[in-house]
Every structure is written in C-alpha cells, then in structure tokens.
C-alpha cells in the first residue's frame, strides 16, 4: 500500500564521501524532509552507507563528473517513472537539470536548493545550459539574502524564490567544566599554551583569503598579541564546482615573508569531536573571505557552527556572511578588504570574549537543523518559512 505522505526525490552529488558544509546540509535536508514525506535520494557512490535511517539511496559513480551526471540522470528517470514522486529536488544547481528532466517525465514539481556559486559561476556552458533550467524551476530555495539576489539577477521570478538558511548541529548540553576540560585538552595536545587562538575552519580556497590574511592582518594581530596563534583546520578543495586552492605551503610561505611564520599551525581535516574541542579552545574564529567576481560566499555556515560553541567570528561583510554573523552579537563584520579594520576587530573581540560567549550561543539557536528542515518543507509547498 502506498505511503499516504508526499514523495520527495532528492538528486545531489553533494553527499559523503565528499566532505563539507553542502554535504552536511543535503543529509540534514533529506533527514528533515523525511519527518513529513517519503524521501528517496540519488547520490554518489559511498553515500548509502552513511544515509539517515529509513532513507533509500541509489548511487552513481562519484568520478568523473560527467559519468556521475549521466548515471544519476538515468537513476532519477527510473525513480520518477516507477515511484512517481510529487517533488524532485536538486541539492544544488549542479543537479538542477537532472531534477528538472526527472520531474517532467512524471508530472512532478521541480525544485532546487542553491548555495551561491552554483548561480554565479561564469563558465559559459554552465550559464547556457544550467541557468535556464534553474529559472524554470517551480521553487528555488536560496541559502541567504545574497544568493536570493543572485537568483533574481539571472531571471528567477521573485515569487518562486524562498530563503532558508542552512542549519547547525547544536552541541549536546554539557556543563561549563566539560567544555573547559575539552578546551584545555585540545591546547595541551597540540602544545598551544595559553595565548590567543585564532581559528580558521574550511576548505583552503582562493575565496577564503587566508594567504592575504596572514600577509596583511596577522602581523598586526601578533604585534598587539605576541602569543597569538592562527590554527587552520581544513585542506585544499577537491571535486568542487569552481573553487581554486590556496595550498598550505603557499599560505605558510606568505606568513614567513610577513614575519609571522611561527604563528601558524595546520591541523588538516579533523573529526567532528576534535572540531568541537577546537571551537571551545579558540578565542576568535577568523573568516577573511574575499569578494571575488563570480565566486561568492553563499552563506558561511562555519560562522554559525562557531557561534553554537560560544565562539565569536570576525569576518568581512561579503555575500551571505552578513546573514551568518550578527554584528555585535555573534562577532564583528568588517568592510570587505579592510585588513587593518579586521585586525582591530579581532582585538575588540578578544577583549569582549566572555561577554560574547552567551550571545553567540543565543544567536545560533535560531539555526538548529529541525528549523532548517521545516523551512525547506514550507518552501517546497510555496509557503514563506
């Protein structure tokens, strides 16, 4: 007997084994929708093993990209014709054509969740083939006000655009002493001592701007705080739609040239538990994202993750970051490219560290994943979140 609930088919490449914010978002989107609908997923090889309970996954080869797209399209058509979903949802602009074609084959509504770059990318073939499909979707869900503006710029009708901010995993309730113990252990394990820790988390792409940060800002911070250490968690991007890399070696070389080579530590990719310890141990999260034409920061989920652990962010006010950082509440926003202003804001946050801890956590509460799932479902039904 058919489940009386609506049926949603999610088509996306952004799932594990790929690692990143978009990958976490798509699993949470599937999990959230599964509370109100019957959900199936077309994803990359390896994703079924880590799927949320009760969600069936059909896999396509992750690499090369063209092979994933061809196989995923075949699988999406098959599910559309046999299963008859009510909605076919693309997890990013990349899979929008697959979702649109599958929806057309069975009379379903077509929708897409867009992240920023998947609307702004300048590749002529992508703009010629992908953007018209995004314009033709019944529902376009944007991750921020900035991404919604990009959607309007490419011709998506305003009444089809809905904004649903990405969610965040709120830390399990713990005593203050437990958080302090984890922070002390993290510092001890890595030999950081008691000086200020500036934390950077995420892929080392050109847009993230760490090379410029260590050249223009870190020397000013070290001058004011001689024991400050920049701790970098993440690695160069791989399998991303458009991202260009700043390698750890190039960032370190820039720091050496600026005279602050001893104030960097690269930890690579670490597990979620260790990342939670890092958030608790750090004093400020730095997010010096550059404003690059055709390469926007769609939201800035890591800033909300940091806030959920009581860690304030200092960031340039560009793209969707203005939705992810509440100036004066979860950190500070600085005019894009003002590296001296960035250094001054870091010093201000360090001075207000304990005051900001509670306001950061309060701000992050509004981004819990259940609220995200409810917002996506409301958007798919054409309702304001």
N, C-alpha and C positions, 0 to 999 in steps of 0.2 A: 504494500500500500504506500502511495506517495506521501512523503512528509508534507503536512499542510503549510509549513513555513515557506517563505520565499526562497528561491535558489540563487546563489551568487557564485559565479565562476571568476576567480582571480587569476590573471595571467601576468607573470612577472619573472624577470631574471634576477631581481634584487632580493635574493634569499641566500642563506648559507648553502655552499661553502664560502661565498663571498662574505666579507666582514665589513660592517659599517652601519651608520645610522639608518640608511634607507633599508638595509636588510632587516634590522630590528623592527623598523616601522611596518614593513609588509607582514611580518609574522604577527605582530600585535593587531594589525588591521584584520587579518584572517581570523584571529582568535576573538576579537571584539565582535565582528560580524556574526561569528558562529553562535553567539548568545541569542540572536534573533532570527537567524537564517541558516539554511543548509548551505555549507560552503565547500567548494572544491577548488583545488589550486593546480595550475600548470606552472612548474618551476624547474630550476636547473638540477642536474644530477647531484645527488647527495642531500637534497633538501628534505626528502621524505623522512629520513632518519631522525630529523630534529623537529618535525612538524608538531604543532599543538595536538593534543588528544582529540580524536574524532574528526580530524580533517584529512580527507583523502588527497593525495598528491600524485600527479602524473609528471614524470621527469623527462626533460630534454637535455642533450649534452650541453655542458656549460661552454665549452670552447670547440671550435672558433665561434665567434659571434653569429656569423651567417648561418652556421649549422643549427645553433640554438633557435634562431628565429624561424627557420624552415620547419624544424621538428615541432617546436612549440605551436606553430600555426596549425599543423596537421592535428596535433592533440586537441587544440582548442576547438577546431571544427568538429572533431569526433565527439567531444563532450557536448558541444552545442546541439548537435543533431540527435544524440542519444538521450541526453539528460534534460534538455530543454530548460536552461537557466532563465530566470527572469531578468537578471542583470549580468553583464560581462564587464568586469572591472580590470583595467590595466593598472599595475602597480607603479608605473612611471610612464613618461612619454615614449620611451623606447618600445614598449609593447602595445602602445595605443593602436597601431594598425591591426595587430593580431586580434585584439579585443573587439575592434570595430567590425572586422570581417566576420568573426565568430558570431557576434550579436546579430548581424544582418542575416546570417544563414538560418537563424531560428526565431527571428522576430523579437529578440530581447532588447532591452535598453543597453546602451554602451556608455561607459563612464571611465574616467582616468583620474588618478591622483598624481599631480605634477609637483616637482621639487624645486624648480627654478632653472637650472641649467638645461633640463630637457625641453624647455620652452625657448631659451635664449641662445642655444648653440647656433653657431654661424655656418656650419657645414652646408654647402648648397644643396646636396642631395637630401639631407635630412630636412631642410627647410622646404624643399619642393614636395617631398612625399609624406613626411610625418606631420608637419604643422597643419595642412588642410584636414587631416584626419582628426587632430585634436580639436580644431574648430568645429568639426561636425559631431562631436560627442554630445549626448543629451545632458550630461553632467560633467563638469570639470572641477575637481577639488584641488585647491591650491594650499600649500603649506604655510603661506604668510601673505600679508598685505602686499609685499613686494612682488611675490610670484603672481598674485592675482592681477597686479598692474601689467606684468609681462604678458599675461593671457589676454588682457584687453588690447594690448598693443598688437598682437598677432591676429586680432579679429574675432576672438571668442566673445559671444554675446554676454553682456553683463549679467543677465538673468539666469545664465547657465553656470556661473562661477560661484563656488562656495569656498569659504576659508575654514579649514580645520587644522589647527596647529598640531604638530607631532607631539606625542606623549613622552613621558619619562617614567622610569622604574623608580618609584619612591622607596628609599631604603626601609627595610623592616625596622620596626620600633626597637630601639636599643637605648640603654642607659648612657648618660654622658660619659661615664667612666669607660664603657666598652668602646665608644668612639675614640676617646683619648688613647686607650691602650693600642688600638689599631694604628693610630697615627704615630705613636711612639715606636711601635714595632717596625713600621714602614721606614721611618727615618733611620732607625738603628740598622736595619737590614741593608740599607743602601749607603750608610755612612754619611748621612746628610747633616748631622749635628742639629743645632737649634736655630740656625739662621733662617731668614725668609725663603720659602719655596714658591717660585712662580711655576705654575703647571700649564703645559700645553698638551692637549689631547686631540688626536685626529690624524687623518692622512696628511702626509707632508707634500701637499700640492703647492704649486706656484701661488695660487689664490690665497692660501693660508698665511703667506707672508712672513715666515719665520726668519728667512735669511735677511730680510730688510729689518726685522725687529732686532736681531742680535747686532746688526750694524749701527742702527740709529738710536735705538731705545735702551737696550740692555746696558750699554756703557753708562748712561745717565743714572739708571737704577742702581748699578753697582757702586757708582760714585757716592750715592746717598745711603746705600745699604751694602757695605763691603762684603758681607757674608751671604748675600742673596745668591740663589742657585736656580737656574732655569732647568726644569725637569721636563723632558719631551717624551711623550708616550704616543706611539704610532709609527707608521712606516710609509715609504713612498707608495702612491696609489698604483693599483694594478687592476686591469679589467674595468676601469672606469670609462664613462661615456666620452669624456673630453679632457679630463684632468691631466695637467702636466706636473712633473715632480720637481721638488727641491730635495736632493738627496741629503742624508745625514752628513756625508763628507763635505758637501758644499756649504751646509749651514755651519758646520764646525770650522771650516776654513774662513768663513766670513767672521765668525766670532774671534778666531785667532788674529785676523787682520785688525779687528776693532779693539784688541787687547783684553777680551773677556773670555778667552778660550777655556779657562779653568772654571768658568761659572755655568757650564752646560753639562747635562748628563742625559744620554739617550737610553731609554729603557725598552725600546721596541714595542711590540704588541704584547699586552699582558691580559690575564683573565679578569672577569668582572669583579671577583672578590678583591684582587690586588688593586684594581682601578678604584674601587670604593675606598680602600685604605689610602690611596694616593690623594683622592679628593679630601679626605678627612685630615691628612697630614699637611696639605698645601695651605698657603696663606692667601693666594690670589690666582685665579685662572686667567691667563692672558690669551686673547683672541684677536690678533692683529691682522684680520682678513683684509686683503687689498681689494679695492674697487677696480675691477678689470672689465672692459667692454666684452660682452658676450660670455662672461664667466661669473655669474652672480652667486652669492651665498644665499641659498634659498631660505634657510631658517636659522640654523645654529643650535641644533639640539643639544650639543655638548654643554652649552652655557646653562641650559635648564637642568641637565644632569648634575652639573657642578652645584647649582643653587639648591638642588634637592638634598645635597650633603652639607649644606650650610657654607658653601664656598662661593664668594663673590667673583664676578667676571669683570675685567676691563677689556673693552672691545671698541673697534672702530664702528661708527654708526653707518653701516652699509647694508644694503639688501635686507633680507629677512631677520638680520641680527637685531634690528630695532624692535621686533616682536618677541625676541628671546631674552632680552636683557632689559629690566626695568631700571632706568637710570635713578640712582639714589636709593634703590630698594634691593636689587639683586646685583648691584655693581655700578659701573660707570660706563657711559658711552662717550666717545671722543670723536671729534670731527675726523673724517677719513683722511689719512695721510699726515696727521699732526703727531709726529713721533715724540716731540718734546711734551706735548699735552698728554700723550699716553703715559710717559714716564711719571709726570706729575700726578696723574690719576692713580697709578699704581701706589705711589707713596701715600696718597689720601686714603686709599682702601686699606693699606697696611695699618694705618693709624686708627681706622674705624673697624678693624677686623671683627671684634667680638660683637659690636653693635649690629653689624650686617648679617651675622650668622642666622639669627632668628628671622629677619625679614626675607632673607634668601629662601629659607625653608617654606615660609608662608607663601611666597610668590610661586614656588614650584608646585604647591599643592593643586593649583588650577590646571596642571598639565598631566595629571595621572592618566595612565593608559585607558582605564574604563571610560573616562570622559572623551578620549580620542575616538574610541570605538562607537560611542553613542553619536558623536558628531559626524562621523563618516556615514553612519546609517541614516541620520537625518538628511544629510546632503544627497544621498542616493535616492531618497524619496522626494527630493526637491524642496526640503524644508530648511529654514535657517537653523544653524547649530545653536 
